[in-house]
Amino acid sequence: VRLENKIPIHSGILCLESKMITVLGGLVQSLYEEWQISRKYSGFSRSHLKLSQNTDSVGPPPFEKLQVSSHLQGCKPQS
């Protein structure tokens, strides 16, 4: 991702809008390998070791919610 122009920051959090970023693409090899391993072995459990039948599917990593304080709900651009 490339940031365009000035980005407002509120309490250390970038307040982004779609017009402020450009998606360049690509991947970080070490993160990609970790994601592949995590995806491949996500069907494993200690009580029932069984490979997931759908290991070749491509999809995003699981969603991880950003923990933001409730007082930071509205980001307003700085003048």
DOVOGU-842042 format. One record per residue (C-alpha): residue in three letters; x, y, z. Coordinates in steps of 0.02 Angstrom, whole numbers, m for minus. Layout:
# DOVOGU-842042
<rec><lumlum>Ala</lumlum><px>X</px><py>Y</py><pz>Z</pz></rec>
...
This chain:
# DOVOGU-842042
<rec><lumlum>Val</lumlum><px>0</px><py>0</py><pz>0</pz></rec>
<rec><lumlum>Arg</lumlum><px>62</px><py>175</py><pz>m40</pz></rec>
<rec><lumlum>Leu</lumlum><px>m5</px><py>322</py><pz>59</pz></rec>
<rec><lumlum>Glu</lumlum><px>m55</px><py>473</py><pz>m46</pz></rec>
<rec><lumlum>Asn</lumlum><px>m45</px><py>654</py><pz>15</pz></rec>
<rec><lumlum>Lys</lumlum><px>m65</px><py>694</py><pz>200</pz></rec>
<rec><lumlum>Ile</lumlum><px>m148</px><py>567</py><pz>314</pz></rec>
<rec><lumlum>Pro</lumlum><px>m237</px><py>629</py><pz>472</pz></rec>
<rec><lumlum>Ile</lumlum><px>m179</px><py>546</py><pz>633</pz></rec>
<rec><lumlum>His</lumlum><px>m289</px><py>539</py><pz>787</pz></rec>
<rec><lumlum>Ser</lumlum><px>m212</px><py>470</py><pz>948</pz></rec>
<rec><lumlum>Gly</lumlum><px>m81</px><py>377</py><pz>847</pz></rec>
<rec><lumlum>Ile</lumlum><px>m205</px><py>296</py><pz>727</pz></rec>
<rec><lumlum>Leu</lumlum><px>m203</px><py>334</py><pz>540</pz></rec>
<rec><lumlum>Cys</lumlum><px>m376</px><py>389</py><pz>483</pz></rec>
<rec><lumlum>Leu</lumlum><px>m380</px><py>321</py><pz>306</pz></rec>
<rec><lumlum>Glu</lumlum><px>m504</px><py>340</py><pz>165</pz></rec>
<rec><lumlum>Ser</lumlum><px>m499</px><py>249</py><pz>m2</pz></rec>
<rec><lumlum>Lys</lumlum><px>m436</px><py>405</py><pz>m94</pz></rec>
<rec><lumlum>Met</lumlum><px>m285</px><py>414</py><pz>23</pz></rec>
<rec><lumlum>Ile</lumlum><px>m208</px><py>246</py><pz>m23</pz></rec>
<rec><lumlum>Thr</lumlum><px>m151</px><py>151</py><pz>m177</pz></rec>
<rec><lumlum>Val</lumlum><px>m140</px><py>m39</py><pz>m168</pz></rec>
<rec><lumlum>Leu</lumlum><px>23</px><py>m93</py><pz>m250</pz></rec>
<rec><lumlum>Gly</lumlum><px>7</px><py>m282</py><pz>m223</pz></rec>
<rec><lumlum>Gly</lumlum><px>141</px><py>m411</py><pz>m192</pz></rec>
<rec><lumlum>Leu</lumlum><px>180</px><py>m515</py><pz>m39</pz></rec>
<rec><lumlum>Val</lumlum><px>305</px><py>m529</py><pz>102</pz></rec>
<rec><lumlum>Gln</lumlum><px>380</px><py>m702</py><pz>86</pz></rec>
<rec><lumlum>Ser</lumlum><px>403</px><py>m737</py><pz>273</pz></rec>
<rec><lumlum>Leu</lumlum><px>224</px><py>m681</py><pz>313</pz></rec>
<rec><lumlum>Tyr</lumlum><px>155</px><py>m778</py><pz>165</pz></rec>
<rec><lumlum>Glu</lumlum><px>242</px><py>m939</py><pz>221</pz></rec>
<rec><lumlum>Glu</lumlum><px>178</px><py>m917</py><pz>399</pz></rec>
<rec><lumlum>Trp</lumlum><px>1</px><py>m890</py><pz>330</pz></rec>
<rec><lumlum>Gln</lumlum><px>14</px><py>m1044</py><pz>219</pz></rec>
<rec><lumlum>Ile</lumlum><px>69</px><py>m1153</py><pz>367</pz></rec>
<rec><lumlum>Ser</lumlum><px>m68</px><py>m1081</py><pz>477</pz></rec>
<rec><lumlum>Arg</lumlum><px>m199</px><py>m1112</py><pz>343</pz></rec>
<rec><lumlum>Lys</lumlum><px>m136</px><py>m1288</py><pz>307</pz></rec>
<rec><lumlum>Tyr</lumlum><px>m137</px><py>m1343</py><pz>488</pz></rec>
<rec><lumlum>Ser</lumlum><px>m291</px><py>m1249</py><pz>548</pz></rec>
<rec><lumlum>Gly</lumlum><px>m390</px><py>m1412</py><pz>538</pz></rec>
<rec><lumlum>Phe</lumlum><px>m278</px><py>m1496</py><pz>665</pz></rec>
<rec><lumlum>Ser</lumlum><px>m328</px><py>m1522</py><pz>845</pz></rec>
<rec><lumlum>Arg</lumlum><px>m239</px><py>m1620</py><pz>982</pz></rec>
<rec><lumlum>Ser</lumlum><px>m386</px><py>m1736</py><pz>1009</pz></rec>
<rec><lumlum>His</lumlum><px>m418</px><py>m1772</py><pz>825</pz></rec>
<rec><lumlum>Leu</lumlum><px>m266</px><py>m1752</py><pz>711</pz></rec>
<rec><lumlum>Lys</lumlum><px>m340</px><py>m1744</py><pz>537</pz></rec>
<rec><lumlum>Leu</lumlum><px>m284</px><py>m1643</py><pz>386</pz></rec>
<rec><lumlum>Ser</lumlum><px>m410</px><py>m1521</py><pz>317</pz></rec>
<rec><lumlum>Gln</lumlum><px>m480</px><py>m1586</py><pz>152</pz></rec>
<rec><lumlum>Asn</lumlum><px>m477</px><py>m1412</py><pz>77</pz></rec>
<rec><lumlum>Thr</lumlum><px>m291</px><py>m1367</py><pz>90</pz></rec>
<rec><lumlum>Asp</lumlum><px>m273</px><py>m1300</py><pz>m88</pz></rec>
<rec><lumlum>Ser</lumlum><px>m404</px><py>m1163</py><pz>m74</pz></rec>
<rec><lumlum>Val</lumlum><px>m346</px><py>m984</py><pz>m78</pz></rec>
<rec><lumlum>Gly</lumlum><px>m423</px><py>m860</py><pz>40</pz></rec>
<rec><lumlum>Pro</lumlum><px>m383</px><py>m721</py><pz>160</pz></rec>
<rec><lumlum>Pro</lumlum><px>m312</px><py>m749</py><pz>334</pz></rec>
<rec><lumlum>Pro</lumlum><px>m436</px><py>m748</py><pz>478</pz></rec>
<rec><lumlum>Phe</lumlum><px>m501</px><py>m577</py><pz>529</pz></rec>
<rec><lumlum>Glu</lumlum><px>m418</px><py>m501</py><pz>682</pz></rec>
<rec><lumlum>Lys</lumlum><px>m517</px><py>m357</py><pz>757</pz></rec>
<rec><lumlum>Leu</lumlum><px>m419</px><py>m198</py><pz>794</pz></rec>
<rec><lumlum>Gln</lumlum><px>m437</px><py>m149</py><pz>977</pz></rec>
<rec><lumlum>Val</lumlum><px>m475</px><py>38</py><pz>979</pz></rec>
<rec><lumlum>Ser</lumlum><px>m537</px><py>137</py><pz>1128</pz></rec>
<rec><lumlum>Ser</lumlum><px>m717</px><py>195</py><pz>1118</pz></rec>
<rec><lumlum>His</lumlum><px>m667</px><py>379</py><pz>1126</pz></rec>
<rec><lumlum>Leu</lumlum><px>m578</px><py>363</py><pz>957</pz></rec>
<rec><lumlum>Gln</lumlum><px>m735</px><py>326</py><pz>856</pz></rec>
<rec><lumlum>Gly</lumlum><px>m731</px><py>479</py><pz>742</pz></rec>
<rec><lumlum>Cys</lumlum><px>m571</px><py>526</py><pz>652</pz></rec>
<rec><lumlum>Lys</lumlum><px>m577</px><py>702</py><pz>585</pz></rec>
<rec><lumlum>Pro</lumlum><px>m448</px><py>770</py><pz>463</pz></rec>
<rec><lumlum>Gln</lumlum><px>m331</px><py>897</py><pz>538</pz></rec>
<rec><lumlum>Ser</lumlum><px>m326</px><py>1069</py><pz>457</pz></rec>
